[in-house]
Amino acid sequence: LLARTGADPIKSLEPVMNAETLCGIIARVSEVKLAESLVDYILALVQATRGDSQLQIGASPRAALQLMQVVRAYALVQGRSYTTPDDVKLLAQHVLPHRVFPASTSQETEFLLL
């Protein structure tokens, strides 16, 4: 950080793709297969947060939608046209904590804030 106090690195950024390419990639995300069983799995995870006594506010249906999109995008980046339960397991721990509110900031729920 101290080495960058003089010059603004943002000014030297160059685009890595054009808008058309980016829009094409975004469109491909929705083409990645998400099996109905994985949708059910995601909904069960979200529902479980809503009944968890450690949470004041559990994840909403929007959280489920966001998790589905992230799982699809991850599979695409991995070069796959399908998603797996392991994708959901990996990404839920990163997506859902941003969509819930802990009942307290005790040590037991501190992991949710990470």
C-alpha positions as CSV (number, residue, x, y, z in Angstrom):
1,L,0.0,0.0,0.0
2,L,2.8,2.4,0.8
3,A,4.4,1.8,-2.6
4,R,1.2,3.0,-4.3
5,T,0.8,6.3,-2.5
6,G,2.2,8.3,-5.4
7,A,0.5,7.0,-8.5
8,D,-3.2,6.0,-9.0
9,P,-3.1,2.4,-10.3
10,I,-6.7,2.8,-11.5
11,K,-5.5,5.2,-14.2
12,S,-3.3,2.5,-15.8
13,L,-6.0,-0.1,-16.1
14,E,-6.7,-1.6,-19.5
15,P,-9.9,-3.4,-20.5
16,V,-9.6,-7.2,-20.7
17,M,-12.7,-7.6,-22.9
18,N,-15.3,-5.4,-24.6
19,A,-18.9,-5.0,-23.5
20,E,-20.2,-7.4,-26.2
21,T,-18.0,-10.2,-24.9
22,L,-19.0,-9.6,-21.4
23,C,-22.7,-9.6,-22.3
24,G,-22.1,-12.9,-24.1
25,I,-20.5,-14.5,-21.0
26,I,-23.4,-13.2,-18.8
27,A,-25.9,-14.7,-21.2
28,R,-24.1,-18.1,-21.1
29,V,-24.5,-18.3,-17.3
30,S,-28.2,-18.8,-17.6
31,E,-27.6,-21.7,-20.0
32,V,-25.7,-23.7,-17.4
33,K,-27.9,-26.6,-16.2
34,L,-29.1,-26.5,-12.6
35,A,-30.8,-29.7,-11.8
36,E,-34.2,-29.5,-9.9
37,S,-32.6,-31.5,-7.1
38,L,-30.0,-28.7,-6.7
39,V,-32.7,-26.1,-6.7
40,D,-34.4,-28.0,-3.9
41,Y,-31.1,-28.3,-2.1
42,I,-30.5,-24.5,-2.3
43,L,-34.1,-23.8,-1.1
44,A,-33.6,-26.2,1.8
45,L,-30.4,-24.4,2.8
46,V,-32.1,-21.0,2.6
47,Q,-35.1,-22.3,4.6
48,A,-32.8,-23.7,7.3
49,T,-31.4,-20.2,7.9
50,R,-34.9,-18.9,8.5
51,G,-35.5,-21.3,11.4
52,D,-32.0,-21.0,12.9
53,S,-32.1,-19.5,16.5
54,Q,-28.6,-18.1,15.9
55,L,-30.0,-15.8,13.2
56,Q,-32.2,-12.8,13.7
57,I,-33.0,-12.7,10.0
58,G,-32.5,-15.7,7.8
59,A,-31.8,-15.7,4.0
60,S,-34.5,-14.6,1.7
61,P,-35.8,-16.1,-1.5
62,R,-33.5,-13.5,-3.2
63,A,-30.6,-15.1,-1.5
64,A,-31.6,-18.4,-3.1
65,L,-31.8,-16.7,-6.5
66,Q,-28.3,-15.2,-6.0
67,L,-26.8,-18.5,-4.9
68,M,-28.3,-20.2,-8.0
69,Q,-26.7,-17.6,-10.3
70,V,-23.3,-17.8,-8.5
71,V,-23.3,-21.6,-8.7
72,R,-24.1,-21.4,-12.5
73,A,-21.4,-18.8,-13.0
74,Y,-18.9,-20.8,-11.1
75,A,-19.6,-23.9,-13.2
76,L,-19.2,-21.9,-16.4
77,V,-15.8,-20.6,-15.2
78,Q,-14.8,-24.2,-14.4
79,G,-15.6,-25.1,-18.0
80,R,-18.8,-27.0,-17.3
81,S,-22.3,-26.7,-18.6
82,Y,-23.8,-28.2,-15.4
83,T,-23.7,-27.6,-11.7
84,T,-22.9,-30.0,-8.9
85,P,-23.8,-30.3,-5.2
86,D,-20.2,-29.6,-4.4
87,D,-20.5,-26.2,-6.2
88,V,-23.4,-25.4,-3.9
89,K,-21.5,-26.5,-0.8
90,L,-18.5,-24.4,-1.8
91,L,-20.4,-21.3,-2.7
92,A,-23.2,-21.2,-0.1
93,Q,-20.6,-20.5,2.6
94,H,-19.6,-17.4,0.8
95,V,-23.0,-16.2,-0.5
96,L,-25.4,-16.8,2.4
97,P,-23.5,-15.0,5.2
98,H,-24.0,-11.8,3.3
99,R,-27.8,-12.4,3.3
100,V,-28.4,-13.2,7.0
101,F,-28.3,-11.2,10.2
102,P,-27.0,-12.9,13.3
103,A,-29.1,-12.8,16.5
104,S,-26.0,-11.6,18.4
105,T,-22.4,-11.0,17.9
106,S,-21.4,-13.8,20.3
107,Q,-18.5,-16.1,19.5
108,E,-20.9,-18.8,18.3
109,T,-22.2,-16.6,15.5
110,E,-19.1,-14.6,14.7
111,F,-18.3,-17.0,11.9
112,L,-21.3,-15.6,10.0
113,L,-19.7,-12.2,9.7
114,L,-16.6,-13.5,7.9
